[in-house]
Amino acid sequence: MIQPRQMSVLNTLQGIKSTGRATGKSQMSNQAFQRLWDDIHHRPVEELKLSEGTVYGSRYYCIEPVGGSWPKMELWCMEAFGETEGSVWGEKPAPEPAMRWYMNNRKFWFRDQADQLMFVMKWR
């Protein structure tokens, strides 16, 4: 199931592609847009970089995917691990500091190493 935030991004990208409006120097050609679209949605996972970090003083196990479809990975995580508050960095703190998982800075952050392993098994 596509989340509302993901649908908004898809609608925006499809609107840019379908209108063909001239936007000056920043206008993307149809070929460039198609390459970008394919990269976002169809690029295979090339590598999963594993690391560790802390969130509010607690250890988290991180994965930075290289390649792959971020929207598909995000959706899989929501289905497998439940909803998350998203980013915990920046000006807006997460209301629940000990969430099972987060997404931030091109990484997925998991509270339990077993969840990190499940992600690796799914996307390898």
Phi and psi in radians as a Rosetta constraint file:
Dihedral C 1 N 2 CA 2 C 2 CIRCULARHARMONIC -1.412 0.35
Dihedral N 2 CA 2 C 2 N 3 CIRCULARHARMONIC 2.310 0.35
Dihedral C 2 N 3 CA 3 C 3 CIRCULARHARMONIC -1.336 0.35
Dihedral N 3 CA 3 C 3 N 4 CIRCULARHARMONIC 2.707 0.35
Dihedral C 3 N 4 CA 4 C 4 CIRCULARHARMONIC -0.970 0.35
Dihedral N 4 CA 4 C 4 N 5 CIRCULARHARMONIC -0.686 0.35
Dihedral C 4 N 5 CA 5 C 5 CIRCULARHARMONIC -1.121 0.35
Dihedral N 5 CA 5 C 5 N 6 CIRCULARHARMONIC -0.711 0.35
Dihedral C 5 N 6 CA 6 C 6 CIRCULARHARMONIC -1.157 0.35
Dihedral N 6 CA 6 C 6 N 7 CIRCULARHARMONIC -0.705 0.35
Dihedral C 6 N 7 CA 7 C 7 CIRCULARHARMONIC -1.103 0.35
Dihedral N 7 CA 7 C 7 N 8 CIRCULARHARMONIC -0.674 0.35
Dihedral C 7 N 8 CA 8 C 8 CIRCULARHARMONIC -1.064 0.35
Dihedral N 8 CA 8 C 8 N 9 CIRCULARHARMONIC -0.770 0.35
Dihedral C 8 N 9 CA 9 C 9 CIRCULARHARMONIC -1.126 0.35
Dihedral N 9 CA 9 C 9 N 10 CIRCULARHARMONIC -0.782 0.35
Dihedral C 9 N 10 CA 10 C 10 CIRCULARHARMONIC -1.069 0.35
Dihedral N 10 CA 10 C 10 N 11 CIRCULARHARMONIC -0.760 0.35
Dihedral C 10 N 11 CA 11 C 11 CIRCULARHARMONIC -1.097 0.35
Dihedral N 11 CA 11 C 11 N 12 CIRCULARHARMONIC -0.707 0.35
Dihedral C 11 N 12 CA 12 C 12 CIRCULARHARMONIC -1.106 0.35
Dihedral N 12 CA 12 C 12 N 13 CIRCULARHARMONIC -0.820 0.35
Dihedral C 12 N 13 CA 13 C 13 CIRCULARHARMONIC -1.118 0.35
Dihedral N 13 CA 13 C 13 N 14 CIRCULARHARMONIC -0.714 0.35
Dihedral C 13 N 14 CA 14 C 14 CIRCULARHARMONIC -1.182 0.35
Dihedral N 14 CA 14 C 14 N 15 CIRCULARHARMONIC -0.606 0.35
Dihedral C 14 N 15 CA 15 C 15 CIRCULARHARMONIC -1.121 0.35
Dihedral N 15 CA 15 C 15 N 16 CIRCULARHARMONIC -0.699 0.35
Dihedral C 15 N 16 CA 16 C 16 CIRCULARHARMONIC -1.107 0.35
Dihedral N 16 CA 16 C 16 N 17 CIRCULARHARMONIC -0.754 0.35
Dihedral C 16 N 17 CA 17 C 17 CIRCULARHARMONIC -1.184 0.35
Dihedral N 17 CA 17 C 17 N 18 CIRCULARHARMONIC -0.724 0.35
Dihedral C 17 N 18 CA 18 C 18 CIRCULARHARMONIC -1.398 0.35
Dihedral N 18 CA 18 C 18 N 19 CIRCULARHARMONIC -0.478 0.35
Dihedral C 18 N 19 CA 19 C 19 CIRCULARHARMONIC -1.326 0.35
Dihedral N 19 CA 19 C 19 N 20 CIRCULARHARMONIC -0.578 0.35
Dihedral C 19 N 20 CA 20 C 20 CIRCULARHARMONIC 1.134 0.35
Dihedral N 20 CA 20 C 20 N 21 CIRCULARHARMONIC 0.330 0.35
Dihedral C 20 N 21 CA 21 C 21 CIRCULARHARMONIC -1.141 0.35
Dihedral N 21 CA 21 C 21 N 22 CIRCULARHARMONIC 2.521 0.35
Dihedral C 21 N 22 CA 22 C 22 CIRCULARHARMONIC -1.418 0.35
Dihedral N 22 CA 22 C 22 N 23 CIRCULARHARMONIC 2.208 0.35
Dihedral C 22 N 23 CA 23 C 23 CIRCULARHARMONIC -2.132 0.35
Dihedral N 23 CA 23 C 23 N 24 CIRCULARHARMONIC 0.410 0.35
Dihedral C 23 N 24 CA 24 C 24 CIRCULARHARMONIC 1.445 0.35
Dihedral N 24 CA 24 C 24 N 25 CIRCULARHARMONIC -2.648 0.35
Dihedral C 24 N 25 CA 25 C 25 CIRCULARHARMONIC -1.083 0.35
Dihedral N 25 CA 25 C 25 N 26 CIRCULARHARMONIC -0.440 0.35
Dihedral C 25 N 26 CA 26 C 26 CIRCULARHARMONIC -1.479 0.35
Dihedral N 26 CA 26 C 26 N 27 CIRCULARHARMONIC -0.006 0.35
Dihedral C 26 N 27 CA 27 C 27 CIRCULARHARMONIC -1.114 0.35
Dihedral N 27 CA 27 C 27 N 28 CIRCULARHARMONIC 2.361 0.35
Dihedral C 27 N 28 CA 28 C 28 CIRCULARHARMONIC -1.650 0.35
Dihedral N 28 CA 28 C 28 N 29 CIRCULARHARMONIC 2.404 0.35
Dihedral C 28 N 29 CA 29 C 29 CIRCULARHARMONIC -1.242 0.35
Dihedral N 29 CA 29 C 29 N 30 CIRCULARHARMONIC 2.792 0.35
Dihedral C 29 N 30 CA 30 C 30 CIRCULARHARMONIC -1.032 0.35
Dihedral N 30 CA 30 C 30 N 31 CIRCULARHARMONIC -0.654 0.35
Dihedral C 30 N 31 CA 31 C 31 CIRCULARHARMONIC -1.161 0.35
Dihedral N 31 CA 31 C 31 N 32 CIRCULARHARMONIC -0.742 0.35
Dihedral C 31 N 32 CA 32 C 32 CIRCULARHARMONIC -1.129 0.35
Dihedral N 32 CA 32 C 32 N 33 CIRCULARHARMONIC -0.720 0.35
Dihedral C 32 N 33 CA 33 C 33 CIRCULARHARMONIC -1.099 0.35
Dihedral N 33 CA 33 C 33 N 34 CIRCULARHARMONIC -0.757 0.35
Dihedral C 33 N 34 CA 34 C 34 CIRCULARHARMONIC -1.093 0.35
Dihedral N 34 CA 34 C 34 N 35 CIRCULARHARMONIC -0.704 0.35
Dihedral C 34 N 35 CA 35 C 35 CIRCULARHARMONIC -1.100 0.35
Dihedral N 35 CA 35 C 35 N 36 CIRCULARHARMONIC -0.741 0.35
Dihedral C 35 N 36 CA 36 C 36 CIRCULARHARMONIC -1.100 0.35
Dihedral N 36 CA 36 C 36 N 37 CIRCULARHARMONIC -0.819 0.35
Dihedral C 36 N 37 CA 37 C 37 CIRCULARHARMONIC -1.022 0.35
Dihedral N 37 CA 37 C 37 N 38 CIRCULARHARMONIC -0.806 0.35
Dihedral C 37 N 38 CA 38 C 38 CIRCULARHARMONIC -1.112 0.35
Dihedral N 38 CA 38 C 38 N 39 CIRCULARHARMONIC -0.698 0.35
Dihedral C 38 N 39 CA 39 C 39 CIRCULARHARMONIC -1.060 0.35
Dihedral N 39 CA 39 C 39 N 40 CIRCULARHARMONIC -0.743 0.35
Dihedral C 39 N 40 CA 40 C 40 CIRCULARHARMONIC -1.220 0.35
Dihedral N 40 CA 40 C 40 N 41 CIRCULARHARMONIC -0.661 0.35
Dihedral C 40 N 41 CA 41 C 41 CIRCULARHARMONIC -1.925 0.35
Dihedral N 41 CA 41 C 41 N 42 CIRCULARHARMONIC -0.289 0.35
Dihedral C 41 N 42 CA 42 C 42 CIRCULARHARMONIC -2.271 0.35
Dihedral N 42 CA 42 C 42 N 43 CIRCULARHARMONIC 0.005 0.35
Dihedral C 42 N 43 CA 43 C 43 CIRCULARHARMONIC -1.257 0.35
Dihedral N 43 CA 43 C 43 N 44 CIRCULARHARMONIC 2.303 0.35
Dihedral C 43 N 44 CA 44 C 44 CIRCULARHARMONIC -1.226 0.35
Dihedral N 44 CA 44 C 44 N 45 CIRCULARHARMONIC 2.744 0.35
Dihedral C 44 N 45 CA 45 C 45 CIRCULARHARMONIC -1.253 0.35
Dihedral N 45 CA 45 C 45 N 46 CIRCULARHARMONIC 2.091 0.35
Dihedral C 45 N 46 CA 46 C 46 CIRCULARHARMONIC -1.585 0.35
Dihedral N 46 CA 46 C 46 N 47 CIRCULARHARMONIC -0.597 0.35
Dihedral C 46 N 47 CA 47 C 47 CIRCULARHARMONIC -2.818 0.35
Dihedral N 47 CA 47 C 47 N 48 CIRCULARHARMONIC 2.620 0.35
Dihedral C 47 N 48 CA 48 C 48 CIRCULARHARMONIC -2.119 0.35
Dihedral N 48 CA 48 C 48 N 49 CIRCULARHARMONIC 1.906 0.35
Dihedral C 48 N 49 CA 49 C 49 CIRCULARHARMONIC -1.528 0.35
Dihedral N 49 CA 49 C 49 N 50 CIRCULARHARMONIC 2.099 0.35
Dihedral C 49 N 50 CA 50 C 50 CIRCULARHARMONIC -1.722 0.35
Dihedral N 50 CA 50 C 50 N 51 CIRCULARHARMONIC 2.453 0.35
Dihedral C 50 N 51 CA 51 C 51 CIRCULARHARMONIC -2.721 0.35
Dihedral N 51 CA 51 C 51 N 52 CIRCULARHARMONIC -3.102 0.35
Dihedral C 51 N 52 CA 52 C 52 CIRCULARHARMONIC -2.282 0.35
Dihedral N 52 CA 52 C 52 N 53 CIRCULARHARMONIC 2.684 0.35
Dihedral C 52 N 53 CA 53 C 53 CIRCULARHARMONIC -2.714 0.35
Dihedral N 53 CA 53 C 53 N 54 CIRCULARHARMONIC -3.140 0.35
Dihedral C 53 N 54 CA 54 C 54 CIRCULARHARMONIC -2.153 0.35
Dihedral N 54 CA 54 C 54 N 55 CIRCULARHARMONIC 2.516 0.35
Dihedral C 54 N 55 CA 55 C 55 CIRCULARHARMONIC -2.227 0.35
Dihedral N 55 CA 55 C 55 N 56 CIRCULARHARMONIC 2.060 0.35
Dihedral C 55 N 56 CA 56 C 56 CIRCULARHARMONIC 0.893 0.35
Dihedral N 56 CA 56 C 56 N 57 CIRCULARHARMONIC 0.685 0.35
Dihedral C 56 N 57 CA 57 C 57 CIRCULARHARMONIC 1.444 0.35
Dihedral N 57 CA 57 C 57 N 58 CIRCULARHARMONIC -0.063 0.35
Dihedral C 57 N 58 CA 58 C 58 CIRCULARHARMONIC -1.757 0.35
Dihedral N 58 CA 58 C 58 N 59 CIRCULARHARMONIC 2.503 0.35
Dihedral C 58 N 59 CA 59 C 59 CIRCULARHARMONIC -1.247 0.35
Dihedral N 59 CA 59 C 59 N 60 CIRCULARHARMONIC 2.363 0.35
Dihedral C 59 N 60 CA 60 C 60 CIRCULARHARMONIC -2.248 0.35
Dihedral N 60 CA 60 C 60 N 61 CIRCULARHARMONIC 2.589 0.35
Dihedral C 60 N 61 CA 61 C 61 CIRCULARHARMONIC -1.792 0.35
Dihedral N 61 CA 61 C 61 N 62 CIRCULARHARMONIC 2.153 0.35
Dihedral C 61 N 62 CA 62 C 62 CIRCULARHARMONIC -1.886 0.35
Dihedral N 62 CA 62 C 62 N 63 CIRCULARHARMONIC 2.659 0.35
Dihedral C 62 N 63 CA 63 C 63 CIRCULARHARMONIC -2.381 0.35
Dihedral N 63 CA 63 C 63 N 64 CIRCULARHARMONIC 2.211 0.35
Dihedral C 63 N 64 CA 64 C 64 CIRCULARHARMONIC -1.928 0.35
Dihedral N 64 CA 64 C 64 N 65 CIRCULARHARMONIC 1.809 0.35
Dihedral C 64 N 65 CA 65 C 65 CIRCULARHARMONIC -1.302 0.35
Dihedral N 65 CA 65 C 65 N 66 CIRCULARHARMONIC 2.408 0.35
Dihedral C 65 N 66 CA 66 C 66 CIRCULARHARMONIC -1.879 0.35
Dihedral N 66 CA 66 C 66 N 67 CIRCULARHARMONIC 1.988 0.35
Dihedral C 66 N 67 CA 67 C 67 CIRCULARHARMONIC 1.516 0.35
Dihedral N 67 CA 67 C 67 N 68 CIRCULARHARMONIC -2.936 0.35
Dihedral C 67 N 68 CA 68 C 68 CIRCULARHARMONIC 1.391 0.35
Dihedral N 68 CA 68 C 68 N 69 CIRCULARHARMONIC 3.014 0.35
Dihedral C 68 N 69 CA 69 C 69 CIRCULARHARMONIC -1.751 0.35
Dihedral N 69 CA 69 C 69 N 70 CIRCULARHARMONIC 1.883 0.35
Dihedral C 69 N 70 CA 70 C 70 CIRCULARHARMONIC -0.998 0.35
Dihedral N 70 CA 70 C 70 N 71 CIRCULARHARMONIC -0.800 0.35
Dihedral C 70 N 71 CA 71 C 71 CIRCULARHARMONIC -1.025 0.35
Dihedral N 71 CA 71 C 71 N 72 CIRCULARHARMONIC -0.662 0.35
Dihedral C 71 N 72 CA 72 C 72 CIRCULARHARMONIC -1.187 0.35
Dihedral N 72 CA 72 C 72 N 73 CIRCULARHARMONIC -0.715 0.35
Dihedral C 72 N 73 CA 73 C 73 CIRCULARHARMONIC -1.143 0.35
Dihedral N 73 CA 73 C 73 N 74 CIRCULARHARMONIC -0.743 0.35
Dihedral C 73 N 74 CA 74 C 74 CIRCULARHARMONIC -1.073 0.35
Dihedral N 74 CA 74 C 74 N 75 CIRCULARHARMONIC -0.795 0.35
Dihedral C 74 N 75 CA 75 C 75 CIRCULARHARMONIC -1.097 0.35
Dihedral N 75 CA 75 C 75 N 76 CIRCULARHARMONIC -0.747 0.35
Dihedral C 75 N 76 CA 76 C 76 CIRCULARHARMONIC -1.061 0.35
Dihedral N 76 CA 76 C 76 N 77 CIRCULARHARMONIC -0.756 0.35
Dihedral C 76 N 77 CA 77 C 77 CIRCULARHARMONIC -1.086 0.35
Dihedral N 77 CA 77 C 77 N 78 CIRCULARHARMONIC -0.717 0.35
Dihedral C 77 N 78 CA 78 C 78 CIRCULARHARMONIC -1.107 0.35
Dihedral N 78 CA 78 C 78 N 79 CIRCULARHARMONIC -0.685 0.35
Dihedral C 78 N 79 CA 79 C 79 CIRCULARHARMONIC -1.253 0.35
Dihedral N 79 CA 79 C 79 N 80 CIRCULARHARMONIC -0.656 0.35
Dihedral C 79 N 80 CA 80 C 80 CIRCULARHARMONIC -1.422 0.35
Dihedral N 80 CA 80 C 80 N 81 CIRCULARHARMONIC -0.669 0.35
Dihedral C 80 N 81 CA 81 C 81 CIRCULARHARMONIC -2.032 0.35
Dihedral N 81 CA 81 C 81 N 82 CIRCULARHARMONIC -0.064 0.35
Dihedral C 81 N 82 CA 82 C 82 CIRCULARHARMONIC 1.617 0.35
Dihedral N 82 CA 82 C 82 N 83 CIRCULARHARMONIC 3.074 0.35
Dihedral C 82 N 83 CA 83 C 83 CIRCULARHARMONIC -1.156 0.35
Dihedral N 83 CA 83 C 83 N 84 CIRCULARHARMONIC 2.747 0.35
Dihedral C 83 N 84 CA 84 C 84 CIRCULARHARMONIC -2.346 0.35
Dihedral N 84 CA 84 C 84 N 85 CIRCULARHARMONIC 2.885 0.35
Dihedral C 84 N 85 CA 85 C 85 CIRCULARHARMONIC -1.525 0.35
Dihedral N 85 CA 85 C 85 N 86 CIRCULARHARMONIC -0.009 0.35
Dihedral C 85 N 86 CA 86 C 86 CIRCULARHARMONIC 1.411 0.35
Dihedral N 86 CA 86 C 86 N 87 CIRCULARHARMONIC -2.311 0.35
Dihedral C 86 N 87 CA 87 C 87 CIRCULARHARMONIC -1.251 0.35
Dihedral N 87 CA 87 C 87 N 88 CIRCULARHARMONIC 2.499 0.35
Dihedral C 87 N 88 CA 88 C 88 CIRCULARHARMONIC -1.985 0.35
Dihedral N 88 CA 88 C 88 N 89 CIRCULARHARMONIC 0.022 0.35
Dihedral C 88 N 89 CA 89 C 89 CIRCULARHARMONIC -1.831 0.35
Dihedral N 89 CA 89 C 89 N 90 CIRCULARHARMONIC 2.898 0.35
Dihedral C 89 N 90 CA 90 C 90 CIRCULARHARMONIC 1.732 0.35
Dihedral N 90 CA 90 C 90 N 91 CIRCULARHARMONIC -2.819 0.35
Dihedral C 90 N 91 CA 91 C 91 CIRCULARHARMONIC -1.360 0.35
Dihedral N 91 CA 91 C 91 N 92 CIRCULARHARMONIC -0.420 0.35
Dihedral C 91 N 92 CA 92 C 92 CIRCULARHARMONIC -1.776 0.35
Dihedral N 92 CA 92 C 92 N 93 CIRCULARHARMONIC 1.844 0.35
Dihedral C 92 N 93 CA 93 C 93 CIRCULARHARMONIC -1.267 0.35
Dihedral N 93 CA 93 C 93 N 94 CIRCULARHARMONIC 2.647 0.35
Dihedral C 93 N 94 CA 94 C 94 CIRCULARHARMONIC -1.225 0.35
Dihedral N 94 CA 94 C 94 N 95 CIRCULARHARMONIC 2.404 0.35
Dihedral C 94 N 95 CA 95 C 95 CIRCULARHARMONIC -1.163 0.35
Dihedral N 95 CA 95 C 95 N 96 CIRCULARHARMONIC -0.417 0.35
Dihedral C 95 N 96 CA 96 C 96 CIRCULARHARMONIC -2.140 0.35
Dihedral N 96 CA 96 C 96 N 97 CIRCULARHARMONIC 1.738 0.35
Dihedral C 96 N 97 CA 97 C 97 CIRCULARHARMONIC -1.112 0.35
Dihedral N 97 CA 97 C 97 N 98 CIRCULARHARMONIC -0.384 0.35
Dihedral C 97 N 98 CA 98 C 98 CIRCULARHARMONIC -1.885 0.35
Dihedral N 98 CA 98 C 98 N 99 CIRCULARHARMONIC 0.740 0.35
Dihedral C 98 N 99 CA 99 C 99 CIRCULARHARMONIC -1.096 0.35
Dihedral N 99 CA 99 C 99 N 100 CIRCULARHARMONIC 2.703 0.35
Dihedral C 99 N 100 CA 100 C 100 CIRCULARHARMONIC -1.115 0.35
Dihedral N 100 CA 100 C 100 N 101 CIRCULARHARMONIC -0.622 0.35
Dihedral C 100 N 101 CA 101 C 101 CIRCULARHARMONIC -2.722 0.35
Dihedral N 101 CA 101 C 101 N 102 CIRCULARHARMONIC 2.750 0.35
Dihedral C 101 N 102 CA 102 C 102 CIRCULARHARMONIC -2.400 0.35
Dihedral N 102 CA 102 C 102 N 103 CIRCULARHARMONIC 2.911 0.35
Dihedral C 102 N 103 CA 103 C 103 CIRCULARHARMONIC -2.172 0.35
Dihedral N 103 CA 103 C 103 N 104 CIRCULARHARMONIC 2.319 0.35
Dihedral C 103 N 104 CA 104 C 104 CIRCULARHARMONIC -3.001 0.35
Dihedral N 104 CA 104 C 104 N 105 CIRCULARHARMONIC 2.517 0.35
Dihedral C 104 N 105 CA 105 C 105 CIRCULARHARMONIC 0.967 0.35
Dihedral N 105 CA 105 C 105 N 106 CIRCULARHARMONIC 0.799 0.35
Dihedral C 105 N 106 CA 106 C 106 CIRCULARHARMONIC 1.106 0.35
Dihedral N 106 CA 106 C 106 N 107 CIRCULARHARMONIC 0.385 0.35
Dihedral C 106 N 107 CA 107 C 107 CIRCULARHARMONIC -2.307 0.35
Dihedral N 107 CA 107 C 107 N 108 CIRCULARHARMONIC 2.697 0.35
Dihedral C 107 N 108 CA 108 C 108 CIRCULARHARMONIC -1.807 0.35
Dihedral N 108 CA 108 C 108 N 109 CIRCULARHARMONIC 2.300 0.35
Dihedral C 108 N 109 CA 109 C 109 CIRCULARHARMONIC -1.997 0.35
Dihedral N 109 CA 109 C 109 N 110 CIRCULARHARMONIC 2.126 0.35
Dihedral C 109 N 110 CA 110 C 110 CIRCULARHARMONIC -2.028 0.35
Dihedral N 110 CA 110 C 110 N 111 CIRCULARHARMONIC 2.349 0.35
Dihedral C 110 N 111 CA 111 C 111 CIRCULARHARMONIC -1.169 0.35
Dihedral N 111 CA 111 C 111 N 112 CIRCULARHARMONIC -0.671 0.35
Dihedral C 111 N 112 CA 112 C 112 CIRCULARHARMONIC -1.908 0.35
Dihedral N 112 CA 112 C 112 N 113 CIRCULARHARMONIC 2.430 0.35
Dihedral C 112 N 113 CA 113 C 113 CIRCULARHARMONIC -1.129 0.35
Dihedral N 113 CA 113 C 113 N 114 CIRCULARHARMONIC -0.492 0.35
Dihedral C 113 N 114 CA 114 C 114 CIRCULARHARMONIC -1.102 0.35
Dihedral N 114 CA 114 C 114 N 115 CIRCULARHARMONIC -0.638 0.35
Dihedral C 114 N 115 CA 115 C 115 CIRCULARHARMONIC -1.189 0.35
Dihedral N 115 CA 115 C 115 N 116 CIRCULARHARMONIC -0.658 0.35
Dihedral C 115 N 116 CA 116 C 116 CIRCULARHARMONIC -1.075 0.35
Dihedral N 116 CA 116 C 116 N 117 CIRCULARHARMONIC -0.747 0.35
Dihedral C 116 N 117 CA 117 C 117 CIRCULARHARMONIC -1.121 0.35
Dihedral N 117 CA 117 C 117 N 118 CIRCULARHARMONIC -0.713 0.35
Dihedral C 117 N 118 CA 118 C 118 CIRCULARHARMONIC -1.034 0.35
Dihedral N 118 CA 118 C 118 N 119 CIRCULARHARMONIC -0.735 0.35
Dihedral C 118 N 119 CA 119 C 119 CIRCULARHARMONIC -1.078 0.35
Dihedral N 119 CA 119 C 119 N 120 CIRCULARHARMONIC -0.804 0.35
Dihedral C 119 N 120 CA 120 C 120 CIRCULARHARMONIC -1.061 0.35
Dihedral N 120 CA 120 C 120 N 121 CIRCULARHARMONIC -0.773 0.35
Dihedral C 120 N 121 CA 121 C 121 CIRCULARHARMONIC -1.114 0.35
Dihedral N 121 CA 121 C 121 N 122 CIRCULARHARMONIC -0.634 0.35
Dihedral C 121 N 122 CA 122 C 122 CIRCULARHARMONIC -1.234 0.35
Dihedral N 122 CA 122 C 122 N 123 CIRCULARHARMONIC -0.733 0.35
Dihedral C 122 N 123 CA 123 C 123 CIRCULARHARMONIC -1.811 0.35
Dihedral N 123 CA 123 C 123 N 124 CIRCULARHARMONIC 0.092 0.35
